[in-house]
Amino acid sequence: MAFLTRDRALALAVLAMVAILGWESRNIPGPSRWQTYGSDFFPQLLLWALGGLALVLLARTFVARGPDREAAPMVWPDLGRFARANPRILGVLVLFGAYVWVLPVLGFRVASVGYLLAAFGVLTGFRSWRTVAICAAVAVVMPLLVYAVFQYGLRIRLP
């Protein structure tokens, strides 16, 4: 039986991400006088749910019986093949890391528009003017819509 299967690697990676983001979410301000829930409520709620699901997935890999347990594929041999077969996915992951890095500096609206434009460029290749127009419209409208919902609907301030 292989120790690090795909499901175990995914569960451990998600748990590591939840731990890091959970630690960082302590810096998000709590509720103020006019907020029912603070800016920290929804991210922490989602992190708890995601962490719980990752624990369930991890536990299932140890209690699986029969052919599922024996046929669990190893992770490491497939990583190189995955990277060669899916360079766009890796590009979007690198862009997401850059997005997280510049978010505190540029703010939600500017960083999100830039990230979406770059990610759409990596994923679609901007092969036609129609694609560019649609991607640009989505990249501008969606962050502004999300910002408006949080700022004016939920009264939660985004950076």
Order of alpha helices (4+ residues) and beta strands (2+ residues): alpha-alpha-alpha-alpha-alpha-alpha-alpha
